[in-house]
Amino acid sequence: HLSSGIFDNLSKLQVLNLRANNISGGIPNSLIKRKELTYLSLHDNSLEGSIPLEIGNLTKLEFLLLGLNNLE
């Protein structure tokens, strides 16, 4: 599980690869606010719920890998 504020102090975060870490719960809002992200992989975890629409506001994001989860 990723706690809601875990990414709050990482304003310059560009690359995050948490593939196959058995993470459950939803995608935290604090992650979606990281405007510098270019690569995000949450592939092959146990995430569930909806993919936040705000993910579309990550204009620098080039790679988004969310497969093999229970996301809608």
N, C-alpha and C positions, 0 to 999 in steps of 0.2 A: 504494500500500500504506500502511495506517495502522499505525504501530508500536504494540506492545502497551501501552506506558505513556504514550502521547501525551496522554491526557486526565487523567492522575493529579493534576495541580495545578490543575484547573479545577473545584473543588468547587461553585461557584455557577453553572455553565453552565446556561442555561435554553433557549436556542435554538441549534440547529446545523443549517445547511443546506449540505450537501456534494453537492448534486444535480449530476449530469453532470460529474464531475471525473475520470473514468477511474480510479477507485480500485479496486484489486484486493485479493484476500485475503479474510479473514473480518472479522466485526464484533469489534473489540477489547473485551476484558473491562473495560478501564478506562472505556470509554464507557458500558457498561451499569451502572456504579456511580455515574453522575452522577444522583443522586436529585432534583435540581432541574429536570431536563429537562422542558419542556412541549411542545417541538416538535423532532422529529428527522427530517430528510430525507436519506437516502442513496440516493435514487431515481436510476435511470439511470446506474449505474456497472458495474463488473465484479466485484462482490462475489460470493463463493461460500461454500458450506458451509451449516451449519445456523443458523437464527435462534436465538440464545440464549434459553432459557426464562426466564432472569432478567430479560428485558425486561419481563415481566409485573409485576415488582416496582417499576417506575417509576410510582408512583401519581399523579404530577403530569402525566404524559405525556398530552397531548390529541391530538396529531397525530403519526402514525408513517407515513412514506412509504418503502417498501423495494422497490417495483416496479421492473421492468426490470433485474434483477440475476439471478444464478444461485444464489439462495438456496433452501434446502429448508424 
